[in-house]
């Protein structure tokens, strides 16, 4: 190798090799290398051999661990998440790489910085590995301009990542938000390893600048500043090599720490975004009762492989907890821990299952497996936690990697209900009443149309050619307060001359609460019976006041052969008002706040229709801080309407307090459950504020000449 002498900034004499050499100098005063260039070459060769051996070993261990995790995941039941590849790729770019959900949460900007730091610095780490194989594989091979740009990107992103890491530590140690495990050892190990990688890279580049191997640049502020501090010092080559080995060892340790740490999501998050459901999780899986002996999930292998993969992807950021109404009101439910406990349970039970098993044996082994560590009762997967869930979907709406929490909880409830008959005692009467009377109010099915007496509402059997079937729902037919909302909607439909009819005694419970509470067998009986009646009348269009019925009829009945055009009454009222078919009179602007129902909003993305309805009758809407997709649940969903709330604070009380703080005169709702819960909340608070369904508000703005004087009086 030929060397040419060149001036340097230190007293150490350096020999510059050709441009393809990884290290363009030799420190003649460094005793470890001595004055001979041959020793340097021997060192470079030895270093490459050692690094290649370490790299191959580390990658082999990493691949083995990833394969084990993959095999463990495949112990779950089959599930198809293929199809619509282009749309999935679009979601991956928008939610995975752009990190849309992370960016929308202002307090999580540091996570965004760390993510993009990983993406940009991955180029540097790949080059680092390549340089360990052969010293000539450096950025400089791409030319001065490209090399300068890449060095600049690495330097700037390293500084940004270090700042984000410092804030992450400050947040955990000082701010300590409730929804994250502030003093998690695992988190600090990962943060520390990342910090070491950043410092090692910056100092190594700074040394190269100090020794003249890299140019000084304002675009590499970190390394350039370090080079100024190191200028003129001896022994820099040894320090450079020490930092290089530190970087290499930490990188390989980091690689093998990931598969069994909380930061496994670094590997699984992006695939999980790609494999997400393409819409919001608005329906639940069915059970093949004819070919299945175990109903629901009692052991971890009864989940689907995708439900298990969710655990790998969980970032443990705590957004699900922070937006969960049960967790926020001191219930024992943590959506985050439900997911992570499933992952931990899988790891424990997969070890004996995977031992000496071939790929072909996995499904059979999982089906016959009796776990040593049960799932329900494991860590925080307790019955109290499972029954606390309102299935509001706030956790799924906020999760940056699209984990599906609610279906897992419902699957676990199914096992408790159908396999063990282990459910809160008040649900015994609920299930019995729905099964015998087809409603949860213990009222005779023959009285279902009693609410409509004197209104001239036809039955569908009397008017089979009606344009709309009005699906009244159990609350609208039997609950005294919600009957007023049903009568108000009838007045609006009649005023707009809409052709509609009701089923009356033929209408049954839609089955929403039954299904969310885990009684899938009873739900299927209900759904099949209702679909048979609806299809017998050849129903095409349905309007309903209940978002739960709206969701079931629209999204879940098609699986049972019932496909209909389903509208929520807020949508139909907005259309009628906009078309001038409802001659509503403005009252000069009543101050209202509107509460978004979870099953109307998050589950079906209906946010504007109820607000437009209110605006068209002149209302001035004062929005609550938590609204639309981040709306806070009233506490009645997921079957909680029929259960006692004995743990923590009442969910409806927290939501009512938020509504009252707006200073509104009326709390407007578009759901019978929400009407009941918020009306109770206002009474408990002793506030002089009305809670009304939007149909009542619209009906109150109709001219008295349109009839239904009794109805007008009841709304005053």
Buried (B, 14 or more C-beta within 10 A) or exposed (E): EEBEEEEBBBEBBBBBBEEEBBBBBBBBBBEEBEBEBEBBBEBBEEBBEEBBEBBEEBBEBBEEBBEBBEBBBBBBBEBEBEEEEEEBEEBBEEBBEEBEBBEEBEEBBBBBBBBBBBEBBEBBBEBBBBBBEEBBBBBBEEEEEEBBBBBBBBBBBBBBBBBBBEBBBEBBEEEEEEBBBBEBEBBBBBBEBBBBBBBBBBBBBBBBBBBBBBEEBEEBBBBBBBBEEBBEBEBBBBBBBBBBBBBBBBBBBBBBBBBEBBBBBBBBBBBBBBBBBEEBBBBBBEBEEEEEEBBBBBBBBBBBBBBBBBBBBBBBBBBBBBBBBBBBBEBBBBBBBBBBBBBBBBBEBBEEBBEEBEEEEBBEBBEEBEBEBBBBEBBBBBBEBBBBBBBBBBBBBBBBBBBBBBBBBBBBBBBBBBBEEEBBEEBEEBBEBBBEBBBBBEBEBEBBBBBBEEBEBBBBEEBEEBEBBBBBBBBBBBBEBBBBBBBBBBBBBBBBEBEBBBBBBBBBBBBBBBBBBBBBBBBBBBBBBBBEBBBEBEBEBBBBBBBBBBBBBBBBBEBBEBBBEBBBBBBBBBBBBEEEEBEBEEEEEBEBBBBBBBBBBBBBEBBEBBBBBBBBBBBBBBBBEBBBBBBBBBBBBBBBBBBEBEBBEBBBBBBBEBBBEBEBBBBBBBBBBBBBBBBBBBEEBEBEBBBBBBBBBBBBBBEEEBBBEEBBEBBE
